[in-house]
Amino acid sequence: MIYLTMLVCFITSILITPLVKKLAFKIGATDKPNQRKVHEKIMPRLGGLAIYISFVIGFLIWGPNDLHAMPILIGGTIIIITGILDDMMELSAKVKFGGQLLAALVVVFYGGIQLEFITLPFGGQLNFGFLDIPITIIWIVGITNAINLIDGLDGLAAGVSSIALITISAMAMFMGDVFVAALGAILLASTLGFLIYNFHPAKIFMGDTGAMFLGFMISVLSLLGFKGVTVISLIIPVIILGVPISDTFFAIIRRIVHKQPISAPDKSHLHHCLLKLGFTHRQTVLIIYAIAAFFALVAVIFSQAKIWGAFFLIAVLLILIEIFAEKIGLVGKNHKPLLKFMRGLIYVKEER
């Protein structure tokens, strides 16, 4: 049944996207070129609506009997409405945050999705107490915006989200969580249908409508999929979402280092840095797909590792991320503390 539903979602997304493209032009949901954008002509940016409609159709066909289902659908609908309004008239950051917060509150209070505690690796557990709701909301809103931040090239956010959804659904299926696996699969099929039109050269952008919806859904699915919460299982979704999370993290560091407002836009995100190095648009997207797939593979290995092996894997991963970020200038051309430290060690060794 779920495979048939996925096929319906995929075909629906392919059929609906051209209609959404026409609608985007009609209601003025377009993206105009400027100094921060890489495209050179006016583009429709309501593509996320096609993903949402396809997903809802699949959701209704499947008819999940789960207490989390309706709150997730309502929260997702709030995000979609917020995204459509933003794609049409460019809402202020406060209004967008308000929509994201309302959606998060729906799944937390109506859906009962909360990160209440984590089991520590060497025994015992850490209860979050009154912080469980704020931590859950920060996660949902944070991932929603992280996916939105990487939506800077044709097919980038849709492809990276698809890789994350494949990983989350596969691991949920392995753990016997049919609800998360099926919901992720339906969303994946809807996204892949849209990606046909969104891959370079794109005919339509997903806009904030799509980027925020995918970010919201992935954040909620990752919370549900790894709710048997140990320190290890809490880290798994962080690794799966390594591309958007690390890009957001370095964007914050970059703005602090350069004494800019954290919300200030710039052209120094991961995809911008790769483009500056001389990679083409398509090559840059494929490189980031490969990085996302690498994170997904690490997450799978991490889930099977013993405690000390997991800690070692995380340490190596963090070092690799920092070296890569310094190599491509993700924080700044001259901000290379780890590389300078390593060169210093090599120099001292040679002097001896």
FENLIN-V732602 format. One record per backbone hydrogen bond with DSSP energy under -1.0 kcal/mol. CO is the residue of the C=O (numbers start at 0). NH is the residue of the N-H. If there is no record, write none. Layout:
BEGIN
CO&NH ; CO&NH
END
This chain:
BEGIN
0&4 ; 1&5 ; 2&6 ; 3&7 ; 4&8 ; 5&9 ; 6&10 ; 7&11 ; 8&12 ; 9&13 ; 10&14 ; 11&15 ; 12&16 ; 15&19 ; 16&20 ; 17&21 ; 18&22 ; 19&23 ; 20&24 ; 21&25 ; 22&26 ; 23&28 ; 27&29 ; 28&44 ; 30&42 ; 42&30 ; 43&204 ; 45&48 ; 46&49 ; 46&50 ; 47&51 ; 48&52 ; 49&53 ; 50&54 ; 51&55 ; 52&56 ; 53&57 ; 54&58 ; 55&59 ; 56&60 ; 57&61 ; 58&62 ; 65&68 ; 67&71 ; 68&72 ; 69&73 ; 70&74 ; 71&75 ; 72&76 ; 73&77 ; 74&78 ; 75&79 ; 76&80 ; 77&81 ; 78&82 ; 79&83 ; 80&84 ; 81&85 ; 82&86 ; 83&87 ; 84&88 ; 85&89 ; 91&95 ; 92&96 ; 93&97 ; 94&98 ; 95&99 ; 96&100 ; 97&101 ; 98&102 ; 99&103 ; 100&104 ; 101&105 ; 102&106 ; 103&107 ; 104&108 ; 105&109 ; 105&110 ; 106&112 ; 113&115 ; 115&127 ; 117&125 ; 118&230 ; 119&122 ; 123&119 ; 125&117 ; 127&130 ; 128&131 ; 130&134 ; 131&135 ; 132&136 ; 133&137 ; 134&138 ; 135&139 ; 136&140 ; 137&141 ; 138&142 ; 139&143 ; 140&144 ; 141&145 ; 142&146 ; 143&147 ; 144&148 ; 145&149 ; 149&151 ; 152&155 ; 154&158 ; 155&159 ; 156&160 ; 157&161 ; 158&162 ; 159&163 ; 160&164 ; 161&165 ; 162&166 ; 163&167 ; 164&168 ; 165&169 ; 166&170 ; 167&171 ; 168&172 ; 169&173 ; 170&174 ; 171&176 ; 172&175 ; 175&177 ; 176&180 ; 177&181 ; 178&182 ; 179&183 ; 180&184 ; 181&185 ; 182&186 ; 183&187 ; 184&188 ; 185&189 ; 186&190 ; 187&191 ; 188&192 ; 189&193 ; 190&194 ; 193&196 ; 193&197 ; 194&198 ; 196&202 ; 204&46 ; 205&47 ; 205&209 ; 206&210 ; 207&211 ; 209&213 ; 210&214 ; 211&215 ; 212&216 ; 213&217 ; 214&218 ; 215&219 ; 216&220 ; 217&221 ; 218&222 ; 219&223 ; 220&224 ; 221&225 ; 223&226 ; 226&228 ; 228&118 ; 229&233 ; 230&234 ; 231&235 ; 234&238 ; 235&239 ; 236&240 ; 238&241 ; 240&244 ; 241&245 ; 242&246 ; 243&247 ; 244&248 ; 245&249 ; 246&250 ; 247&251 ; 248&252 ; 249&253 ; 250&254 ; 251&255 ; 252&256 ; 253&257 ; 254&259 ; 255&258 ; 260&263 ; 268&272 ; 269&273 ; 270&274 ; 271&275 ; 272&276 ; 273&278 ; 274&277 ; 279&283 ; 280&284 ; 281&285 ; 282&286 ; 283&287 ; 284&288 ; 285&289 ; 286&290 ; 287&291 ; 288&292 ; 289&293 ; 290&294 ; 291&295 ; 292&296 ; 293&297 ; 294&298 ; 295&299 ; 296&300 ; 297&301 ; 298&302 ; 305&309 ; 306&310 ; 307&311 ; 308&312 ; 309&313 ; 310&314 ; 311&315 ; 312&316 ; 313&317 ; 314&318 ; 315&319 ; 316&320 ; 317&321 ; 318&322 ; 319&323 ; 320&324 ; 321&325 ; 322&326 ; 323&327 ; 324&329 ; 333&335 ; 335&339 ; 336&340 ; 337&341 ; 338&342 ; 339&343 ; 340&344 ; 341&345 ; 342&346 ; 343&347 ; 344&348 ; 345&349 ; 346&350 ; 347&351
END
